[in-house]
Amino acid sequence: MSEEPMPQQSGGTGRPKGLLQQMEELMAALNADLSALDADLQRPPAPQGESEVG
C-alpha cells in the first residue's frame, strides 16, 4: 500500500484541503442552510383548504 494522502471528496483539484479551509466551507454551507430555514420560518403560513372570501 502506498503512503499517499487520500484525495478529498470536494473540490476539483486533487490537492488535500487544509482543515481550516474545510471548516470555513462547512460553516458557509451551514450558514446558507440556516438562512434558508429562517426565511421559511419567517414566511406567514399559507391558507389551507377554505378561503374566507364571501
PLY file of the C-alpha trace (Angstrom):
ply
format ascii 1.0
element vertex 54
property float x
property float y
property float z
element edge 53
property int vertex1
property int vertex2
end_header
0.00 0.00 0.00
1.18 3.50 -0.75
1.57 6.20 1.87
-0.08 8.90 -0.29
-2.80 11.01 1.36
-6.37 10.17 0.47
-7.86 12.54 -2.13
-10.53 14.89 -0.83
-14.14 14.38 -1.90
-14.89 18.06 -2.54
-13.04 20.40 -4.83
-11.90 19.91 -8.39
-8.17 19.80 -7.59
-6.51 16.65 -6.34
-4.79 18.53 -3.51
-5.99 17.87 0.03
-7.50 20.92 1.67
-6.41 22.33 4.96
-8.62 21.70 7.95
-9.30 25.43 8.33
-10.50 25.70 4.73
-12.75 22.65 5.19
-14.24 24.17 8.34
-14.82 27.51 6.59
-16.64 25.78 3.74
-18.75 23.72 6.13
-19.64 26.83 8.14
-20.60 28.69 4.95
-22.84 25.82 3.85
-24.40 25.59 7.31
-24.98 29.35 7.38
-26.71 29.20 3.99
-28.94 26.35 5.19
-29.86 28.23 8.36
-30.62 31.38 6.37
-32.97 29.42 4.10
-34.64 27.80 7.11
-35.05 31.20 8.79
-36.65 32.59 5.62
-39.08 29.67 5.57
-39.98 30.20 9.23
-40.47 33.95 8.78
-42.93 33.45 5.92
-46.61 33.54 7.04
-48.37 30.20 6.75
-50.32 29.61 3.56
-54.09 29.22 3.97
-55.11 25.59 3.92
-58.24 24.49 2.14
-61.01 27.02 2.66
-60.66 30.70 1.85
-62.52 33.46 3.68
-63.85 35.15 0.57
-67.54 35.99 0.74
0 1
1 2
2 3
3 4
4 5
5 6
6 7
7 8
8 9
9 10
10 11
11 12
12 13
13 14
14 15
15 16
16 17
17 18
18 19
19 20
20 21
21 22
22 23
23 24
24 25
25 26
26 27
27 28
28 29
29 30
30 31
31 32
32 33
33 34
34 35
35 36
36 37
37 38
38 39
39 40
40 41
41 42
42 43
43 44
44 45
45 46
46 47
47 48
48 49
49 50
50 51
51 52
52 53
